[in-house]
Amino acid sequence: MEKQSIVEGRTFNDYISKQATINIGTIGHVAHGKSTLVKAITGLSTVKFKKEKEKNMTIKLGYANAKIYQCENPFCQQRYSSRGSQAPDEFPCEICNQRQEKSNQEIEDEVEEVTMMRLVRHISFVDTPGHEVLMSTMMNGVSVMDAAILLIAANEPCPQPQTVEHFQAINQLNNVVVVQNKVDLVSEERAIENHQAIKSFLKNGRTPIIPISAQRQINIDCLLEHIVTRIPIPVRDLDSPARMTIVRSFDVNRPACKIDDLKGGVAGGSLLRGTLKLNDEIEIRPGIIYKDFTCQPIITNVISLCSEENDLSEAIPGGLIAVGTSMDPILSKSDRLVGQVLGLRGTLPVIYCELEICYLLHDGFKRIKKNERILINILSNSVETTVFALKADLCKMRLSKPICCDLETRLSLSRKIAGKWRLIGHGLLLRGRQVTMQEA
């Protein structure tokens, strides 16, 4: 892979050893194999919480990293493979280095040459829930995706309801690949029929379709090859001040932890731009939100940077990272900071309590009405709003909680239909009314 300069003379390969540099989402209808595919590639299960294990389904956004390797032998029968994020950057290829039966003399005369698998890509998976009642959680995951894998089960009719909604949700992504999963459960004729149904659903004829069995790990190497050769690392803005959208936040302290052992709150997400280093002074907005809608940003310092279990001295855009801070962990407990924005102090955009947007609805949905309740997803934020003014394709809405974002940020619109939020369209933020700020 061609090396590219990133920061201070360091190269692309200097970073992929410890940090993922691209986020790939897994999306699709419930039980079509998203989490199974992530586990097949990373070796990690994204179903981690008690309720998820009880129901055997993804409820929160799941994360797992993987290193992808390429065999230096161009004729290797399985040229691409993957391992976990802490695996070495190279190791002998098991297929190419299998020793055939030879005489002792032949072995003594042989000059031993070891064919190596070498690291070519380090990726983060964003595993989203497929259930219809968790659509807003899925939309939050889209905010940090650089590319997406849409899973469609070969043993079910295509498209399923969430297949349609999830595909609409990623319409702004340039790199999407469809994985036809569970081909081992159907006949060849049924798999071909399902493949044709997928092509009819996609309509454009350009989106690649890769048949696999995630459970049996069939054709996974073909998917890895597609990721390496067909999904480029996006161009990153490294010169602007660091900015990160928060998609998870934690209190990592155990109950009854001693005061001297307490650790500060942790924010998880992906850098949108810039680089983040240890000891950087950062700000989180909106921060603490009071009942009167005034906001007090949180000012803290970066104590640690991690990509899964790999410690970092600096982080670059792409890949999911955990930012350990010196702030009170109660502020980050139980995902309380999800939807907020983290960046270098004094560089974050303003905070809004009202928005004016231009919007476009998907086919088949009625126009938005005054006083209607609309759910918007903007960056990693899900916010209920009330529409108070309309004109043509313009809409003014009052937010149920303040948000921090730039003008011209894209957003999605959902309407409650039969008691469930359904994606109805997309919009663009034009302007807004700012909240009153308190000093940090």
C-alpha positions in Angstrom: 0.0 0.0 0.0 1.2 3.5 -0.9 2.4 5.4 2.2 1.0 8.8 2.8 2.4 11.5 5.1 0.2 12.2 8.1 1.8 14.3 10.9 5.3 15.6 11.4 6.9 13.3 8.8 5.2 10.2 10.2 3.6 7.8 7.7 0.3 6.1 7.4 1.9 2.8 8.5 3.2 4.4 11.6 -0.3 4.8 12.8 -2.1 1.7 11.7 0.1 -0.4 13.9 -1.9 0.8 17.0 -4.9 2.8 15.7 -7.6 2.1 13.2 -7.8 4.8 10.5 -11.3 4.1 9.0 -14.7 3.5 10.5 -16.9 0.9 8.8 -20.5 0.4 9.9 -22.5 -2.8 9.8 -26.2 -2.1 9.1 -29.3 -4.0 8.1 -32.4 -5.7 9.3 -32.6 -7.4 12.7 -30.9 -10.9 12.8 -29.3 -10.7 9.4 -25.9 -11.3 10.9 -24.2 -8.0 11.6 -22.7 -8.9 14.9 -21.8 -12.3 13.7 -19.8 -10.8 10.8 -18.0 -8.4 13.1 -17.0 -11.3 15.3 -15.8 -13.4 12.3 -13.4 -10.6 11.3 -12.3 -9.2 14.7 -12.7 -12.2 16.9 -14.7 -10.0 19.4 -18.4 -10.0 20.3 -20.1 -6.6 20.2 -23.0 -8.1 22.3 -21.6 -7.1 25.7 -24.3 -5.8 28.0 -26.6 -8.0 30.2 -29.8 -7.1 28.3 -28.1 -7.7 24.9 -27.0 -11.1 26.0 -30.4 -12.0 27.4 -32.2 -11.0 24.2 -29.2 -12.0 21.9 -29.4 -8.7 20.0 -27.5 -5.4 19.7 -29.1 -2.6 21.7 -26.3 0.0 22.1 -23.7 0.8 19.4 -21.1 -1.9 19.4 -17.4 -1.5 18.6 -14.5 -3.8 17.6 -11.2 -3.2 15.7 -9.5 -5.5 13.3 -6.1 -5.6 11.5 -6.3 -6.8 7.9 -3.3 -8.5 6.4 -2.2 -9.3 2.8 0.0 -12.2 1.9 3.1 -11.1 0.0 2.6 -14.1 -2.4 0.2 -12.8 -5.1 -0.8 -16.4 -5.8 -1.8 -17.3 -2.2 -5.1 -19.2 -2.1 -6.3 -17.0 0.8 -4.4 -13.7 0.3 -6.3 -11.6 2.9 -7.0 -12.4 6.5 -7.7 -10.5 9.7 -6.8 -10.6 13.4 -7.6 -8.5 16.5 -6.3 -5.0 17.1 -3.4 -6.1 19.3 -2.0 -8.7 16.8 1.6 -8.2 15.4 2.1 -6.2 12.2 3.3 -9.3 10.3 3.4 -13.1 10.7 4.1 -16.2 8.5 1.3 -17.1 6.1 -0.1 -20.4 7.3 -1.2 -21.5 3.8 2.0 -20.6 1.9 4.3 -22.0 4.5 2.7 -25.4 4.9 5.6 -27.9 4.4 4.9 -30.8 2.0 6.4 -34.3 2.7 10.0 -34.2 1.8 13.1 -36.4 2.4 15.6 -35.3 5.0 18.1 -34.5 2.3 15.7 -32.3 0.5 14.9 -30.4 3.7 18.7 -30.0 4.5 19.4 -28.7 1.0 16.4 -26.3 1.0 17.0 -22.7 1.6 14.2 -21.7 4.0 12.1 -18.9 2.7 9.1 -17.7 4.9 6.2 -16.0 3.1 4.7 -13.3 5.4 1.3 -11.8 5.9 1.8 -8.0 6.3 -0.5 -5.4 7.9 -2.2 -3.3 5.2 -5.3 -1.8 7.0 -6.5 -1.2 10.5 -10.3 -0.7 10.8 -13.0 0.0 13.4 -16.4 -1.5 13.1 -19.5 0.4 14.2 -22.1 -2.4 14.8 -25.6 -0.9 14.8 -28.8 -2.4 16.1 -31.3 -3.7 13.5 -34.5 -3.5 15.4 -37.0 -0.8 14.3 -37.4 0.7 17.8 -33.6 1.4 17.8 -33.5 3.3 14.6 -32.3 6.5 16.3 -29.4 4.6 17.8 -28.5 3.3 14.3 -28.6 6.9 13.0 -26.2 8.0 15.7 -23.7 5.4 14.5 -23.9 6.7 10.9 -22.4 10.0 12.1 -19.0 8.4 12.5 -19.1 6.0 9.5 -16.7 6.4 6.6 -18.2 3.4 4.8 -20.9 0.8 5.4 -21.6 -2.9 5.0 -25.3 -3.6 4.4 -26.1 -7.1 5.4 -29.0 -8.9 3.7 -29.9 -12.5 4.6 -30.2 -14.9 1.7 -32.9 -16.9 3.5 -35.4 -14.1 3.7 -37.3 -12.0 1.1 -35.5 -8.8 0.1 -36.0 -6.1 1.1 -37.0 -6.3 4.8 -38.3 -3.1 6.5 -35.1 -2.1 8.2 -33.1 -3.0 5.1 -34.9 -0.1 3.3 -34.6 2.4 6.2 -30.9 1.6 6.9 -30.1 1.9 3.2 -31.8 5.3 3.1 -29.9 6.4 6.2 -26.5 6.0 4.6 -27.3 7.8 1.4 -24.5 10.4 2.1 -21.8 7.7 2.2 -19.7 7.2 -0.9 -18.6 3.6 -0.1 -21.2 1.0 0.6 -20.9 -2.7 0.0 -23.8 -5.2 0.3 -23.1 -8.6 1.9 -25.5 -11.4 1.0 -25.2 -13.4 4.2 -26.4 -16.9 5.2 -25.9 -18.4 1.7 -25.1 -21.7 3.4 -28.7 -22.0 4.5 -30.2 -21.9 1.0 -29.9 -23.8 -2.3 -27.9 -22.4 -5.1 -31.1 -21.5 -7.0 -32.6 -19.7 -4.0 -29.3 -17.8 -3.5 -29.4 -16.6 -7.1 -33.0 -15.5 -6.8 -32.2 -13.6 -3.7 -29.2 -12.0 -5.4 -31.4 -10.8 -8.2 -33.9 -9.4 -5.6 -31.0 -7.5 -4.0 -30.0 -6.0 -7.4 -33.6 -4.9 -8.0 -33.7 -3.3 -4.6 -30.4 -1.4 -5.1 -31.5 -0.1 -8.5 -28.2 1.7 -9.3 -26.3 -1.4 -10.4 -23.0 0.0 -9.0 -23.2 -1.2 -5.4 -21.1 -4.5 -5.1 -22.7 -7.6 -3.7 -20.6 -10.2 -2.0 -22.1 -13.6 -0.9 -20.8 -14.9 2.4 -21.6 -17.1 5.4 -20.5 -15.1 8.5 -21.2 -18.1 10.8 -19.0 -20.5 8.8 -16.6 -17.8 7.7 -17.0 -18.5 4.0 -15.8 -15.8 1.6 -14.7 -13.5 4.4 -11.4 -13.1 2.6 -13.2 -11.7 -0.4 -14.9 -9.1 1.7 -11.5 -8.2 3.3 -10.0 -7.8 -0.2 -12.8 -5.5 -1.1 -12.2 -3.3 2.0 -8.5 -3.0 1.2 -8.7 -2.5 -2.5 -12.0 -0.7 -3.1 -12.7 1.4 0.1 -10.0 4.2 0.3 -9.0 5.9 3.5 -10.9 9.3 3.4 -8.9 12.5 3.0 -8.5 13.9 6.6 -8.2 17.4 7.8 -5.2 17.4 10.1 -4.5 21.1 10.2 -7.7 22.3 11.9 -8.2 22.1 15.7 -9.2 18.6 17.0 -12.9 17.9 17.1 -14.6 14.7 18.1 -18.3 13.6 18.2 -19.0 11.6 21.3 -21.0 8.3 20.7 -20.4 6.7 24.1 -19.2 7.9 27.6 -18.3 5.9 30.7 -17.4 6.0 34.3 -14.7 3.3 34.5 -14.4 3.2 38.3 -15.6 0.1 40.1 -18.0 0.4 43.1 -16.3 1.1 46.4 -13.2 2.4 44.6 -10.8 4.3 46.9 -10.5 8.0 46.4 -6.8 7.8 45.4 -7.7 5.2 42.7 -10.5 7.2 41.1 -10.2 7.8 37.4 -11.8 10.7 35.4 -14.6 10.3 33.0 -14.1 8.7 29.6 -15.5 9.9 26.2 -15.6 7.5 23.3 -16.0 8.5 19.6 -14.1 9.3 16.5 -12.1 12.4 15.6 -13.7 14.3 12.7 -10.6 16.4 12.1 -7.3 17.5 13.7 -5.1 15.5 16.1 -5.5 14.9 19.8 -2.5 14.5 22.1 -2.0 13.7 25.8 -2.3 16.7 28.1 -4.3 18.7 25.6 -6.8 21.1 27.3 -10.2 20.2 25.8 -13.8 21.4 26.0 -17.0 19.5 25.8 -20.2 21.3 24.6 -23.0 21.8 25.4 -21.6 20.4 28.7 -23.8 20.8 31.7 -27.4 21.7 30.7 -29.6 23.5 33.2 -33.4 23.6 33.3 -33.5 27.1 31.9 -31.6 25.9 28.9 -28.4 27.7 29.8 -25.3 25.7 29.3 -21.9 25.4 31.0 -19.2 23.8 28.9 -16.9 21.2 30.6 -13.2 22.1 30.6 -10.8 19.2 31.2 -7.5 17.7 30.1 -6.6 14.6 28.1 -5.1 12.0 30.5 -5.1 9.0 28.3 -5.8 8.0 24.7 -6.7 4.4 23.8 -7.7 2.4 20.7 -9.2 -0.7 22.3 -6.3 -1.8 24.5 -3.6 0.0 22.6 -2.4 3.1 24.3 -1.7 6.1 22.1 0.4 9.2 22.5 -1.7 11.0 19.8 -4.8 10.2 17.9 -5.8 11.0 14.3 -9.1 11.0 12.5 -10.7 7.7 11.7 -11.1 4.8 14.0 -12.8 4.8 17.4 -10.9 6.0 20.4 -11.4 6.4 24.1 -10.4 9.7 25.6 -9.6 9.5 29.3 -10.0 12.9 31.1 -9.7 14.6 34.4 -13.4 15.5 34.7 -15.7 14.2 37.4 -16.8 10.7 36.2 -20.4 11.4 37.2 -20.6 13.7 34.1 -19.8 10.8 31.7 -21.6 8.0 33.5 -24.0 5.8 31.5 -23.6 7.6 28.1 -24.6 11.0 29.5 -22.3 12.8 27.1 -23.5 11.0 23.9 -24.3 13.6 21.3 -22.0 16.2 22.7 -18.9 17.5 20.9 -15.3 17.4 22.2 -12.5 19.6 21.0 -9.6 21.9 21.9 -10.7 24.6 24.2 -12.1 27.7 22.5 -12.5 26.1 19.1 -15.9 24.5 19.2 -19.0 25.9 17.4 -21.9 27.6 19.2 -24.8 25.9 21.0 -28.4 26.2 19.6 -31.8 25.8 21.1 -33.7 26.5 17.9 -32.9 25.6 14.3 -33.9 26.6 10.8 -33.4 23.9 8.2 -34.1 23.2 4.6 -35.3 19.7 4.1 -36.3 17.0 1.6 -38.7 14.2 2.4 -38.5 10.7 1.0 -41.2 9.5 -1.5 -44.4 8.5 0.1 -44.4 10.7 3.2 -46.7 13.6 3.9 -45.4 17.1 4.4 -44.3 18.3 7.8 -47.0 20.3 9.7 -46.8 23.1 12.2 -46.6 22.0 15.8 -45.6 18.5 14.7 -43.1 16.5 16.7 -40.0 15.6 14.6 -37.0 13.6 15.8 -33.7 14.9 14.2 -30.4 13.0 14.2 -27.5 15.4 13.8 -23.9 14.2 14.3 -24.3 11.7 17.1 -27.3 13.5 18.7 -30.9 12.4 18.7 -33.2 15.3 19.6 -36.9 15.7 19.6 -38.2 19.0 18.2 -41.4 20.9 17.8 -42.0 22.6 14.5 -43.2 26.2 14.9 -42.8 27.8 11.4 -42.9 26.5 7.9 -42.3 28.0 4.4 -41.9 25.9 1.3 -39.0 23.5 2.0 -37.8 25.6 5.1 -38.7 24.6 8.6 -38.1 26.2 12.0 -38.0 23.9 15.0 -37.6 24.2 18.8 -35.3 21.7 20.4 -36.0 19.6 23.5 -32.3 20.0 24.5 -29.5 22.2 23.2 -27.0 21.0 20.6 -23.6 22.0 19.5 -22.8 21.9 15.8 -21.7 23.9 12.7 -24.0 25.5 10.2 -24.5 23.5 7.0 -24.4 20.2 9.0 -26.5 17.5 7.5 -29.3 15.9 9.6 -32.0 13.3 9.2 -35.7 13.6 10.1 -37.9 11.0 11.6 -41.7 11.0 12.4 -43.5 8.8 14.9 -45.7 6.4 12.9 -47.7 3.7 14.7 -45.8 4.5 17.9 -42.3 4.1 16.3 -39.9 6.6 14.9 -39.5 6.2 11.1 -37.0 7.9 8.9 -38.8 10.3 6.5 -36.2 12.6 5.1 -33.0 14.6 5.4 -32.1 18.2 5.9 -29.4 20.9 6.2 -28.9 23.3 9.1 -29.1 26.9 7.8 -29.1 29.0 11.0 -30.3 28.9 14.6 -30.9 30.7 17.9 -28.0 30.5 20.4 -28.4 29.6 24.0 -27.0 31.6 27.0 -23.6 30.4 28.1 -22.3 30.2 31.6 -18.6 30.4 32.3 -16.9 27.1 32.8 
